[in-house]
């Protein structure tokens, strides 16, 4: 092992999580001479934020101990898998900052070896071909309180089972007609050990092997054996596979695999106000309740990326939640806090008016414009400044003006003076209304001596407003995304009959006619910025030259915390 790996193995493990303590012990005892992990996604959907914990742990742990990580696609069900999922998974992992090098594998690459090993178990008398239907197998399995019943096909001869298994491979049976099962113990307290299925018949085209196979291995049979083939040392998975561990070890013992890998379970990453089930996510997509797997409201990595979340924010969340042995649910606010923290430091500031109200500066020279210096990011002096155009016609936020303001409203009102960010003091003199009495324009004057936003005579104002020059504004679309569900756990018992009733009807607000400063048109899809006073936004892939589209990543403050504190719903 490399020196840095040995150093890690000998360091005190007091502050380490239980997985790293186990790795330290394995290396110190000589059980393994290195660390090889794997991430084994099924290519039947898009990765979501729950997967990021397993990705970060598997790749991060191996790197920490000088080892390597394999990316292996668990492609054992041709009915649900597709190459588009393979491509999206690879893209997501790379975006998170991890690389598997030349260690890309498919479980289907091992189908021949898995078949030969299955034959070996039949010859050993611990596997048999069962002709019970799926329904009969469930009925014979028993319950957690009652032992199962042996299949009537359990004690057939090795020769009969070998012939039947060969017939399965050769296409002699229809889908669901027969299965290959391990012969273990139908009275075992662990239901997974009650003669589990190893193979089922599927006459379907496979994305990697084509039409070569019509039988496909089950996860529990393929998983541990694939780990063994690849020389995996530490097979890390979430707690829902805890009951599978006994079966994982049983198969490896029956095959007498030297230095077998070990499966270790850890708590998954759960999150409020969303769902992590691939089946539920697929339902949202297929019913058109979201715009696709990369809809910015979904917890998919592609959706989070499109919304403007960063790998740094996601990794920060994982680090702060830690590695535990008991499942828990993380509040969505923790992820939102992490992205605010990251974007506050890296995101350039821009000015955009979401609900424009026209302002005419009556004493500004007609036809004149000028450029004013604006700070790109107050958190990073090295990011410098930019120039923004100013003219006699501007746009302000409609909510920044009130004709008859309450006592604590300090923004623009008749006769009141405010500061325009990076620009001048202006005073409102008149509110122009349409025939319905709605304010459609403000007539204001400016003080040229306050250029840059400060008054030479030292007078103060209580509000600073963002703005955009009307003659230079970029027309934009803004999509204000919010949480997809109105309740913390849409799948809890009280909603089980209609979990879709918990969808937040206000999870997307589309704003057209938004006015932005000219530099916003120069951004590229995926670029982040802060709209001053409004929140963090990301340019969407739907943007076109001269017609940018921005997705709201997150508001500047956690408005949901206030809502929940008051006991209301958003």
C-alpha positions as CSV (number, residue, x, y, z in Angstrom):
1,X,0.0,0.0,0.0
2,X,1.0,3.6,-0.5
3,X,2.4,5.5,2.4
4,X,-0.6,7.8,2.7
5,X,-2.9,4.7,2.9
6,X,-0.8,3.3,5.7
7,X,-1.0,6.5,7.5
8,X,-4.8,6.5,7.3
9,X,-5.0,3.0,8.6
10,X,-2.9,3.8,11.7
11,X,-4.6,7.0,12.7
12,X,-6.8,7.0,15.8
13,X,-10.3,6.2,14.8
14,X,-12.1,8.0,17.6
15,X,-13.5,10.7,15.4
16,X,-14.1,8.5,12.4
17,X,-17.5,7.1,11.4
18,X,-18.2,3.3,11.9
19,X,-17.4,2.5,8.2
20,X,-14.0,4.1,8.4
21,X,-13.3,2.4,11.7
22,X,-14.1,-0.9,10.0
23,X,-11.8,-0.2,7.1
24,X,-9.0,0.7,9.5
25,X,-9.5,-2.6,11.3
26,X,-9.6,-4.6,8.0
27,X,-6.4,-3.1,6.8
28,X,-4.6,-3.4,10.1
29,X,-5.5,-7.1,10.4
30,X,-4.3,-7.8,6.9
31,X,-7.7,-8.9,5.7
32,X,-7.4,-6.7,2.7
33,X,-4.3,-5.1,1.3
34,X,-6.2,-2.1,-0.2
35,X,-9.6,-0.6,-0.6
36,X,-11.8,-1.2,-3.7
37,X,-15.3,0.1,-3.6
38,X,-18.1,0.3,-6.2
39,X,-21.2,2.3,-7.0
40,X,-23.8,0.0,-8.6
41,X,-26.8,1.9,-9.9
42,X,-29.6,0.3,-11.8
43,X,-30.0,2.0,-15.2
44,X,-33.8,2.2,-14.8
45,X,-34.2,5.9,-13.9
46,X,-32.3,9.0,-13.0
47,X,-30.1,9.4,-10.0
48,X,-31.5,11.5,-7.2
49,X,-30.0,13.3,-4.2
50,X,-30.4,10.2,-2.1
51,X,-27.9,8.4,-4.3
52,X,-25.3,11.2,-3.7
53,X,-24.5,9.9,-0.3
54,X,-23.6,6.5,-1.6
55,X,-21.6,8.0,-4.5
56,X,-19.7,10.4,-2.2
57,X,-19.0,7.6,0.3
58,X,-17.9,5.0,-2.2
59,X,-15.7,7.3,-4.2
60,X,-14.5,9.4,-1.3
61,X,-13.6,6.5,0.9
62,X,-11.5,4.8,-1.8
63,X,-9.6,8.0,-2.5
64,X,-9.0,8.6,1.1
65,X,-7.4,5.2,1.5
66,X,-5.5,5.3,-1.8
67,X,-7.8,2.8,-3.4
68,X,-10.1,2.8,-6.4
69,X,-13.9,2.8,-7.2
70,X,-15.7,1.0,-9.9
71,X,-18.9,2.2,-11.6
72,X,-21.0,-0.9,-12.3
73,X,-24.4,-0.8,-13.8
74,X,-26.7,-3.4,-12.2
75,X,-28.5,-4.1,-15.5
76,X,-30.3,-7.4,-14.8
77,X,-33.9,-6.3,-15.8
78,X,-34.2,-5.5,-19.5
79,X,-37.8,-4.5,-19.1
80,X,-37.0,-1.3,-17.2
81,X,-33.5,-0.4,-18.4
82,X,-32.3,2.0,-21.2
83,X,-29.1,3.4,-22.5
84,X,-30.4,6.9,-21.8
85,X,-30.4,6.2,-18.1
86,X,-26.8,4.9,-18.4
87,X,-25.7,8.1,-20.0
88,X,-27.5,10.3,-17.5
89,X,-26.0,8.4,-14.6
90,X,-22.5,8.8,-16.0
91,X,-23.1,12.5,-16.6
92,X,-24.4,13.0,-13.0
93,X,-21.5,11.3,-11.4
94,X,-18.9,13.3,-13.4
95,X,-20.8,16.5,-12.6
96,X,-20.5,15.7,-8.9
97,X,-16.7,15.5,-9.4
98,X,-16.0,11.8,-9.4
99,X,-14.2,9.7,-12.0
100,X,-14.1,5.9,-12.3
101,X,-11.3,5.9,-14.9
102,X,-11.2,2.7,-16.9
103,X,-13.3,0.9,-14.3
104,X,-16.7,1.0,-16.0
105,X,-18.5,-2.4,-15.8
106,X,-21.9,-3.9,-16.3
107,X,-23.4,-6.9,-14.4
108,X,-24.4,-8.1,-17.9
109,X,-20.7,-8.5,-18.7
110,X,-20.6,-11.3,-16.1
111,X,-23.8,-13.2,-17.3
112,X,-21.7,-16.2,-18.6
113,X,-19.8,-16.5,-15.3
114,X,-22.9,-16.1,-13.2
115,X,-24.6,-18.8,-15.3
116,X,-21.6,-21.2,-14.8
117,X,-21.7,-20.5,-11.0
118,X,-25.4,-21.2,-10.9
119,X,-24.7,-24.5,-12.6
120,X,-22.1,-25.2,-9.9
121,X,-24.7,-24.6,-7.1
122,X,-27.2,-26.9,-8.8
123,X,-24.4,-29.6,-9.0
124,X,-23.8,-28.9,-5.3
125,X,-27.4,-29.6,-4.6
126,X,-28.2,-26.1,-3.2
127,X,-30.2,-24.7,-6.2
128,X,-33.2,-26.0,-8.1
129,X,-35.6,-25.1,-10.9
130,X,-39.0,-24.3,-9.5
131,X,-42.2,-24.5,-11.6
132,X,-44.4,-22.7,-9.1
133,X,-46.0,-19.4,-10.3
134,X,-45.1,-16.1,-8.8
135,X,-48.3,-16.1,-6.8
136,X,-47.7,-19.7,-5.5
137,X,-44.1,-18.8,-4.5
138,X,-45.4,-15.9,-2.4
139,X,-48.0,-18.2,-0.8
140,X,-45.4,-20.9,0.0
141,X,-43.0,-18.4,1.5
142,X,-45.0,-17.9,4.7
143,X,-45.0,-14.8,6.8
144,X,-42.8,-13.2,9.4
145,X,-44.7,-15.3,12.0
146,X,-45.2,-18.5,10.1
147,X,-42.6,-20.7,8.4
148,X,-42.7,-21.3,4.7
149,X,-43.5,-24.5,2.9
150,X,-41.1,-26.4,0.7
151,X,-41.7,-26.2,-3.0
152,X,-42.9,-29.6,-4.5
153,X,-40.0,-29.2,-7.0
154,X,-37.3,-28.7,-4.2
155,X,-36.0,-32.2,-4.1
156,X,-35.7,-33.1,-7.8
157,X,-32.5,-34.6,-8.9
158,X,-29.4,-32.7,-9.9
159,X,-29.7,-34.1,-13.4
160,X,-33.3,-32.9,-13.8
161,X,-32.4,-29.4,-12.5
162,X,-29.4,-29.1,-14.8
163,X,-31.6,-30.1,-17.8
164,X,-34.3,-27.7,-16.8
165,X,-31.9,-24.8,-16.3
166,X,-30.3,-25.4,-19.7
167,X,-33.8,-25.4,-21.2
168,X,-34.5,-22.1,-19.5
169,X,-31.4,-20.6,-21.1
170,X,-32.3,-22.0,-24.5
171,X,-35.7,-20.4,-24.5
172,X,-37.8,-23.4,-23.7
173,X,-40.0,-21.7,-21.2
174,X,-42.2,-18.7,-21.3
175,X,-41.9,-15.6,-19.1
176,X,-42.9,-16.4,-15.5
177,X,-43.2,-20.1,-16.2
178,X,-40.1,-21.3,-14.1
179,X,-37.4,-19.8,-11.9
180,X,-34.1,-21.0,-10.5
181,X,-34.1,-20.8,-6.7
182,X,-31.4,-21.3,-4.0
183,X,-32.1,-24.2,-1.6
184,X,-31.6,-22.8,1.8
185,X,-34.3,-22.9,4.6
186,X,-38.0,-22.2,4.2
187,X,-38.3,-21.7,8.0
188,X,-35.5,-19.1,8.3
189,X,-36.5,-16.1,10.3
190,X,-35.0,-14.0,7.5
191,X,-37.5,-14.1,4.7
192,X,-34.7,-13.4,2.2
193,X,-33.3,-16.8,3.1
194,X,-36.4,-18.8,2.2
195,X,-35.3,-20.3,-1.1
196,X,-34.7,-17.0,-2.9
197,X,-35.0,-16.6,-6.6
198,X,-31.8,-16.6,-8.6
199,X,-33.0,-16.5,-12.2
200,X,-36.3,-15.7,-14.0
201,X,-37.3,-15.9,-17.6
202,X,-37.5,-12.6,-19.6
203,X,-37.8,-12.8,-23.4
204,X,-36.7,-9.2,-23.8
205,X,-34.0,-7.2,-25.7
206,X,-31.2,-6.1,-23.4
207,X,-29.4,-2.8,-23.9
208,X,-26.0,-4.4,-23.6
209,X,-26.3,-8.1,-24.5
210,X,-29.0,-7.7,-27.2
211,X,-31.0,-11.0,-27.6
212,X,-28.3,-13.3,-26.4
213,X,-30.1,-14.1,-23.1
214,X,-33.7,-14.9,-22.2
215,X,-32.9,-15.6,-18.5
216,X,-31.7,-12.8,-16.2
217,X,-30.2,-13.1,-12.7
218,X,-31.9,-11.5,-9.7
219,X,-30.1,-8.7,-7.8
220,X,-29.2,-10.9,-4.7
221,X,-27.6,-13.5,-6.9
222,X,-25.7,-11.1,-9.2
223,X,-24.7,-8.5,-6.7
224,X,-22.2,-10.3,-4.4
225,X,-20.8,-12.4,-7.2
226,X,-20.1,-9.3,-9.3
227,X,-18.4,-7.7,-6.4
228,X,-16.2,-10.9,-6.1
229,X,-15.4,-10.9,-9.8
230,X,-14.2,-7.3,-9.6
231,X,-12.2,-7.7,-6.4
232,X,-14.4,-5.3,-4.4
233,X,-13.3,-5.2,-0.7
234,X,-16.0,-3.0,0.8
235,X,-19.5,-3.2,-0.6
236,X,-21.3,-0.2,0.8
237,X,-25.1,0.0,0.6
238,X,-28.0,1.6,2.4
239,X,-30.0,0.1,5.2
240,X,-32.8,-1.3,3.1
241,X,-30.3,-4.0,2.0
242,X,-29.6,-5.0,5.6
243,X,-31.7,-8.2,5.4
244,X,-29.9,-9.1,2.2
245,X,-26.5,-9.3,3.9
246,X,-27.0,-12.8,5.2
247,X,-27.9,-14.0,1.7
248,X,-25.0,-12.0,0.2
249,X,-22.6,-13.9,2.5
250,X,-24.3,-17.3,1.9
251,X,-23.8,-17.2,-1.9
252,X,-20.1,-16.3,-1.5
253,X,-19.6,-19.1,1.0
254,X,-21.3,-21.7,-1.2
255,X,-19.0,-20.6,-4.1
256,X,-16.0,-20.7,-1.7
257,X,-14.8,-17.3,-2.9
258,X,-11.3,-16.5,-1.5
259,X,-11.1,-13.2,0.5
260,X,-14.8,-12.4,-0.2
261,X,-16.0,-8.8,-0.2
262,X,-18.1,-7.6,2.8
263,X,-21.4,-5.7,2.6
264,X,-21.8,-2.9,5.1
265,X,-25.0,-0.9,5.4
266,X,-25.4,2.8,6.3
267,X,-28.3,5.2,6.7
268,X,-29.7,6.5,3.4
269,X,-30.2,10.2,2.8
270,X,-33.9,11.1,3.2
271,X,-35.3,14.6,2.7
272,X,-38.5,16.4,3.5
273,X,-40.9,17.9,1.0
274,X,-40.0,15.4,-1.8
275,X,-40.0,11.7,-2.7
276,X,-37.0,9.5,-3.5
277,X,-38.8,6.4,-4.8
278,X,-37.9,5.9,-8.5
279,X,-41.4,4.4,-9.0
280,X,-43.0,7.6,-7.6
281,X,-40.7,9.9,-9.6
282,X,-41.5,7.9,-12.7
283,X,-45.2,8.4,-12.0
284,X,-44.8,12.1,-11.7
285,X,-42.9,12.2,-15.0
286,X,-45.3,9.9,-16.9
287,X,-48.4,11.7,-15.7
288,X,-47.0,15.0,-16.8
289,X,-47.1,16.5,-13.4
290,X,-43.5,17.6,-13.9
291,X,-41.6,18.5,-17.0
292,X,-39.4,15.4,-17.1
293,X,-36.6,13.7,-15.1
294,X,-34.7,17.0,-15.1
295,X,-37.5,19.1,-13.9
296,X,-35.9,21.6,-11.4
297,X,-38.6,20.7,-8.8
298,X,-37.5,17.0,-8.6
299,X,-34.7,15.7,-6.3
300,X,-32.9,14.1,-9.3
301,X,-29.3,15.2,-9.7
302,X,-30.1,16.4,-13.2
303,X,-33.1,18.4,-11.9
304,X,-31.0,20.0,-9.1
305,X,-28.2,20.8,-11.6
306,X,-30.7,22.5,-13.9
307,X,-32.1,24.5,-11.0
308,X,-28.7,25.8,-10.2
309,X,-27.6,23.6,-7.3
310,X,-23.8,23.0,-7.1
311,X,-21.8,19.9,-6.3
312,X,-20.2,21.8,-3.4
313,X,-23.6,22.4,-1.8
314,X,-24.6,18.8,-2.2
315,X,-21.3,17.6,-0.7
316,X,-21.6,20.1,2.1
317,X,-25.1,18.6,3.0
318,X,-23.7,15.1,2.9
319,X,-20.7,16.0,5.1
320,X,-23.0,17.7,7.7
321,X,-25.5,14.9,7.9
322,X,-22.6,12.4,8.4
323,X,-22.6,8.6,8.2
324,X,-24.9,6.8,10.6
325,X,-26.5,3.4,11.3
326,X,-30.1,4.6,11.7
327,X,-32.2,6.2,9.0
328,X,-33.3,9.8,9.4
329,X,-34.8,12.5,7.3
330,X,-33.0,15.7,6.6
331,X,-35.0,19.0,6.4
332,X,-35.0,20.4,2.9
333,X,-33.9,23.7,4.5
334,X,-30.4,22.2,5.2
335,X,-29.8,21.8,1.4
336,X,-31.2,25.2,0.8
337,X,-28.9,26.6,3.4
338,X,-25.9,24.9,1.8
339,X,-26.6,26.3,-1.6
340,X,-27.2,29.8,-0.2
341,X,-23.8,29.6,1.5
342,X,-22.0,28.4,-1.7
343,X,-23.7,30.8,-4.1
344,X,-23.3,33.8,-1.7
345,X,-19.6,33.3,-2.2
346,X,-19.3,32.4,-5.9
347,X,-22.4,33.9,-7.6
348,X,-22.0,37.2,-9.4
349,X,-24.6,39.9,-8.6
350,X,-26.9,41.1,-11.3
351,X,-30.0,43.4,-11.4
352,X,-33.3,42.1,-12.7
353,X,-36.8,43.5,-12.2
354,X,-39.3,40.7,-12.0
355,X,-42.5,42.8,-11.9
356,X,-41.6,46.0,-13.8
357,X,-43.0,49.4,-13.1
358,X,-41.8,52.1,-15.4
359,X,-40.1,55.2,-14.0
360,X,-39.4,58.4,-15.9
361,X,-36.8,60.7,-14.5
362,X,-38.1,64.0,-15.7
363,X,-35.0,66.1,-15.1
364,X,-32.6,63.6,-16.7
365,X,-31.3,64.9,-20.1
366,X,-33.5,63.4,-22.9
367,X,-31.8,60.8,-25.0
368,X,-28.8,60.6,-22.7
369,X,-27.4,57.5,-21.0
370,X,-24.3,56.7,-19.0
371,X,-22.5,53.8,-17.5
372,X,-22.2,53.2,-13.8
373,X,-19.8,51.0,-11.9
374,X,-21.3,48.0,-10.1
375,X,-19.7,45.4,-7.8
376,X,-19.7,41.9,-9.1
377,X,-19.6,40.2,-5.7
378,X,-19.0,41.9,-2.4
379,X,-17.8,38.6,-1.0
380,X,-14.9,38.4,-3.5
381,X,-13.0,41.5,-4.2
382,X,-11.0,39.7,-6.9
383,X,-14.2,39.5,-9.0
384,X,-14.0,43.2,-9.7
385,X,-16.7,45.4,-11.1
386,X,-18.9,45.7,-14.2
387,X,-20.5,48.7,-15.9
388,X,-24.3,48.9,-16.1
389,X,-26.2,51.4,-18.3
390,X,-28.4,54.2,-16.8
391,X,-30.9,56.4,-18.6
392,X,-33.9,58.6,-18.0
393,X,-36.3,55.7,-18.3
394,X,-36.0,52.9,-15.8
395,X,-37.8,49.9,-14.4
396,X,-38.3,49.3,-10.7
397,X,-40.1,46.5,-8.9
398,X,-43.8,47.2,-8.6
399,X,-43.7,46.1,-4.9
400,X,-41.1,48.8,-4.2
401,X,-43.8,51.6,-4.6
402,X,-46.8,52.3,-2.5
403,X,-49.1,55.2,-3.0
404,X,-50.2,55.2,0.6
405,X,-47.5,53.3,2.5
406,X,-47.8,52.0,6.1
407,X,-45.5,53.3,8.8
408,X,-42.7,50.8,8.3
409,X,-42.6,50.9,4.5
410,X,-39.4,52.7,3.6
411,X,-39.3,52.2,-0.1
412,X,-40.6,54.6,-2.8
413,X,-43.8,56.7,-2.2
414,X,-45.0,60.1,-3.3
415,X,-42.6,62.8,-2.1
416,X,-40.1,60.2,-0.8
417,X,-36.5,59.9,-1.7
418,X,-34.6,56.6,-2.1
419,X,-31.3,55.4,-3.3
420,X,-30.9,53.5,-6.6
421,X,-28.2,50.9,-6.3
422,X,-24.8,52.1,-7.7
423,X,-26.7,55.1,-9.2
424,X,-28.4,58.2,-7.7
425,X,-31.0,59.4,-5.2
426,X,-34.4,59.8,-6.8
427,X,-37.6,61.4,-5.5
428,X,-41.1,60.4,-6.6
429,X,-43.2,63.3,-7.6
430,X,-46.2,61.8,-9.4
431,X,-47.9,58.4,-9.9
432,X,-49.6,58.0,-13.3
433,X,-52.6,55.7,-13.4
434,X,-54.6,54.0,-16.1
435,X,-58.4,54.2,-16.5
436,X,-58.8,51.4,-13.8
437,X,-56.8,53.4,-11.3
438,X,-53.7,51.1,-11.5
439,X,-50.3,52.8,-11.2
440,X,-48.5,52.4,-14.6
441,X,-45.7,54.9,-14.3
442,X,-43.8,57.0,-11.8
443,X,-42.6,60.5,-12.5
444,X,-39.4,61.1,-10.5
445,X,-36.5,63.5,-10.3
446,X,-32.9,62.6,-9.6
447,X,-30.0,64.4,-7.8
448,X,-26.9,64.3,-10.1
449,X,-24.7,65.1,-7.1
450,X,-25.5,61.6,-5.6
451,X,-23.8,59.7,-8.4
452,X,-22.6,56.3,-7.1
453,X,-25.3,56.3,-4.4
454,X,-24.1,58.7,-1.8
455,X,-25.1,62.3,-1.0
456,X,-22.2,64.8,-0.6
457,X,-24.2,66.7,2.0
458,X,-24.4,63.6,4.1
459,X,-28.2,63.1,4.0
460,X,-29.5,59.6,4.4
461,X,-32.3,57.5,2.9
462,X,-33.8,54.4,4.4
463,X,-34.1,52.3,1.2
464,X,-31.8,51.2,-1.6
465,X,-33.6,49.7,-4.7
466,X,-32.4,47.7,-7.6
467,X,-33.3,48.9,-11.1
468,X,-32.8,48.4,-14.8
469,X,-32.5,50.9,-17.6
470,X,-35.5,50.6,-19.9
471,X,-33.6,51.5,-23.0
472,X,-31.0,48.8,-22.4
473,X,-33.1,46.1,-20.7
474,X,-33.0,42.4,-21.8
475,X,-36.5,40.8,-21.9
476,X,-36.4,37.6,-19.9
477,X,-38.5,34.7,-18.7
478,X,-38.1,33.7,-15.0
479,X,-39.3,30.5,-13.5
480,X,-39.8,30.7,-9.8
481,X,-39.5,27.1,-8.6
482,X,-40.6,26.1,-5.1
483,X,-40.9,22.9,-3.2
484,X,-42.9,20.3,-5.0
485,X,-45.0,19.1,-2.0
486,X,-46.8,21.0,0.7
487,X,-46.1,18.5,3.4
488,X,-42.9,17.1,4.9
489,X,-43.6,13.5,4.0
490,X,-46.0,13.0,1.1
491,X,-45.8,9.2,1.5
492,X,-46.8,9.0,5.2
493,X,-49.8,6.8,6.1
494,X,-52.5,9.6,6.1
495,X,-51.7,10.3,2.4
496,X,-51.1,6.8,1.2
497,X,-54.4,6.6,-0.8
498,X,-53.7,9.7,-2.7
499,X,-50.2,11.0,-2.1
500,X,-50.5,13.3,-5.2
501,X,-53.0,15.4,-3.2
502,X,-50.0,16.8,-1.4
503,X,-48.5,18.4,-4.5
504,X,-47.8,22.1,-4.1
505,X,-49.9,24.0,-6.7
506,X,-47.6,26.9,-6.4
507,X,-44.4,25.0,-7.1
508,X,-43.9,26.8,-10.4
509,X,-44.6,30.4,-11.2
510,X,-43.6,31.5,-14.7
511,X,-42.9,35.2,-15.2
512,X,-42.6,36.8,-18.6
513,X,-41.7,40.3,-19.5
514,X,-39.0,40.4,-16.8
515,X,-36.4,43.1,-17.4
516,X,-32.7,42.4,-16.8
517,X,-29.4,44.3,-17.1
518,X,-27.6,43.6,-20.4
519,X,-24.9,41.4,-19.0
520,X,-27.5,38.7,-18.2
521,X,-27.8,38.0,-22.0
522,X,-24.1,37.1,-22.0
523,X,-24.5,34.2,-19.5
524,X,-24.5,30.6,-20.6
525,X,-26.9,27.8,-19.6
526,X,-26.0,26.5,-16.2
527,X,-24.4,29.8,-15.0
528,X,-25.4,31.0,-11.6
529,X,-26.0,34.5,-10.4
530,X,-27.8,36.5,-7.7
531,X,-30.6,38.8,-8.7
532,X,-30.0,41.5,-6.1
533,X,-32.7,41.5,-3.4
534,X,-34.6,38.6,-5.2
535,X,-32.7,35.4,-4.9
536,X,-30.2,33.1,-6.6
537,X,-31.0,32.1,-10.2
538,X,-29.5,29.9,-12.9
539,X,-29.7,30.3,-16.7
540,X,-31.8,27.5,-18.1
541,X,-31.1,25.3,-21.2
542,X,-34.2,26.7,-22.8
543,X,-32.6,30.1,-23.2
544,X,-32.1,31.4,-26.7
545,X,-29.8,34.3,-28.0
546,X,-31.3,37.5,-26.8
547,X,-34.1,35.7,-24.9
548,X,-32.6,34.3,-21.6
549,X,-34.6,32.0,-19.3
550,X,-33.7,31.9,-15.6
551,X,-34.7,29.3,-13.0
552,X,-34.8,30.4,-9.4
553,X,-32.5,28.2,-7.4
554,X,-33.4,29.5,-4.0
555,X,-34.7,32.6,-2.3
556,X,-32.3,34.8,-0.3
557,X,-33.9,33.7,2.9
558,X,-35.8,30.7,4.1
559,X,-39.5,31.8,3.8
560,X,-40.7,28.2,4.6
561,X,-39.2,28.4,8.1
562,X,-41.4,31.4,8.9
563,X,-44.5,29.6,7.4
564,X,-43.9,26.4,9.4
565,X,-43.3,28.4,12.6
566,X,-46.7,30.0,12.2
567,X,-48.2,26.6,11.5
568,X,-49.5,27.4,8.1
569,X,-49.0,26.0,4.6
570,X,-47.3,27.7,1.7
